[in-house]
Amino acid sequence: MSGLNKIAAVVAGTFLSAAAMAENIAITGALVHTFDKQGSIENATVLIRDGKIESIMADGEAPKGYNSIDARGKIVTPGLIVAKSGLGLEEVSFSAGINDANFELKDAKELGASVDSQFGINMNSSLINVARIEGVTTVATGANYSNTLFQGQGSVISLGDINSPLLKTNAFMSINLSGAFVDSEGGSRAVVWPKLIRVLKEAASLNGKTLGINQEWNGEFAKTDVNALIPVVKGDMPLFVSADRVADIRQVIALKQRFDDLDLVLVHATEGWLVAEEIAEAGIPVVVNPESNLPFDFDELGATLKNAGRLSRAGVKVSIANVGKYSADSHNTRLVTQLAGNAVANGMPWADAMAALTVNPAELLDVEDTLGSLAKGKQADVVIWSGDPLEVMTYAEVVIINGEPITMESRQTKLRDRYMTLGQDMPYRYNRP
């Protein structure tokens, strides 16, 4: 029996029923990276009670009344948080019906700011299990593409509860200021940037007061868009801005200087390393894909595998996600540890890379009080790894979300098990185990 099947059997045997799942859990003997004040603890015992971390201590034993998981020789971390994805909004990107990660509005006056992705989330998507058995427990999800200036508002979801997954709605607003999106919005940055500044000024002019349905409004932009942008200009909702070239990144920094309260987040930022000190001084966090190393177009001539490490060393708070120039990959959300491992191979400190998958995205999404680190009272999203999480051959042996171990099964594992042993009496395509 493989190591993966052994640990699955142990968990299945330990947590046989819903009643058992609700009982207390003790993880013993592991090297625990808390990403909190306790730091890293060898031979640690993690106690979980009522879905929360009860305590983390060195050289402890499992008390009576706790279901014990022996994790000697293993590594324990918080559940991974992905700061930008389309997970739960798409299944098959180019066919098979509606793709809720993309939208088009027919009214040319609408800017897309009021579009709310929470209504398109489908937790029965087969991609959810593919991501969570690899240690991903929380994601920020939202639309990737639109024919409008904004790509609407995203949500933060837990991958542990398919019935009530929403941890935070209206969690961020997205806008893409990369070349192709600018091309669809008038064909020039000279059109897009003044338009963005004007609509933010209109939202700011309301001083936090939402426009009523019947209230007279003589502004340039639709009430729905201006109302949706009020929390953005107040700093209550982060504005995720996709930009790559240095000139655009500097415009984003200047935007923060125009609107002091804006909570800006740079996404992708391929040439970010060239202005890393400026980004750090402005206090703008960045969501990057460390493997963006080839120029997709003239916006990315400065692409390098060293981007994430250089940003981090300059003091920029970096989160790692499988973001592309124009989208966030839902099908390969699970690859974030591989991306982080490559960042380490190209100069990013290991601790910074792990923080980019845990505590940094938690802070970026304003959920750090409950997620992103292991500490007393925080939600018990915990992963037991076979080894270093950033090594390509390492895998998640146990994933606990909100205090409950999940079933380590996905469409991919089912296909693996189906075709691992083929019957001999009929060709394999006729076997239906």
Secondary structure as GFF3:
##gff-version 3
##sequence-region A 1 433
A	DSSP	alpha_helix	3	14	.	.	.	ID=ss1
A	DSSP	alpha_helix	18	21	.	.	.	ID=ss2
A	DSSP	beta_strand	24	33	.	.	.	ID=ss3
A	DSSP	beta_strand	40	49	.	.	.	ID=ss4
A	DSSP	beta_strand	52	58	.	.	.	ID=ss5
A	DSSP	beta_strand	66	70	.	.	.	ID=ss6
A	DSSP	beta_strand	75	78	.	.	.	ID=ss7
A	DSSP	beta_strand	80	85	.	.	.	ID=ss8
A	DSSP	beta_strand	102	103	.	.	.	ID=ss9
A	DSSP	three_ten_helix	117	120	.	.	.	ID=ss10
A	DSSP	alpha_helix	126	132	.	.	.	ID=ss11
A	DSSP	beta_strand	136	141	.	.	.	ID=ss12
A	DSSP	beta_strand	145	146	.	.	.	ID=ss13
A	DSSP	beta_strand	150	158	.	.	.	ID=ss14
A	DSSP	beta_strand	166	176	.	.	.	ID=ss15
A	DSSP	alpha_helix	179	184	.	.	.	ID=ss16
A	DSSP	alpha_helix	189	205	.	.	.	ID=ss17
A	DSSP	alpha_helix	223	234	.	.	.	ID=ss18
A	DSSP	beta_strand	239	243	.	.	.	ID=ss19
A	DSSP	alpha_helix	246	258	.	.	.	ID=ss20
A	DSSP	beta_strand	264	268	.	.	.	ID=ss21
A	DSSP	three_ten_helix	272	275	.	.	.	ID=ss22
A	DSSP	alpha_helix	276	282	.	.	.	ID=ss23
A	DSSP	beta_strand	286	288	.	.	.	ID=ss24
A	DSSP	three_ten_helix	298	300	.	.	.	ID=ss25
A	DSSP	alpha_helix	307	313	.	.	.	ID=ss26
A	DSSP	beta_strand	318	320	.	.	.	ID=ss27
A	DSSP	three_ten_helix	333	335	.	.	.	ID=ss28
A	DSSP	alpha_helix	336	345	.	.	.	ID=ss29
A	DSSP	alpha_helix	350	355	.	.	.	ID=ss30
A	DSSP	alpha_helix	359	364	.	.	.	ID=ss31
A	DSSP	beta_strand	382	385	.	.	.	ID=ss32
A	DSSP	beta_strand	396	401	.	.	.	ID=ss33
A	DSSP	beta_strand	404	405	.	.	.	ID=ss34
A	DSSP	alpha_helix	411	420	.	.	.	ID=ss35
A	DSSP	three_ten_helix	428	430	.	.	.	ID=ss36
###
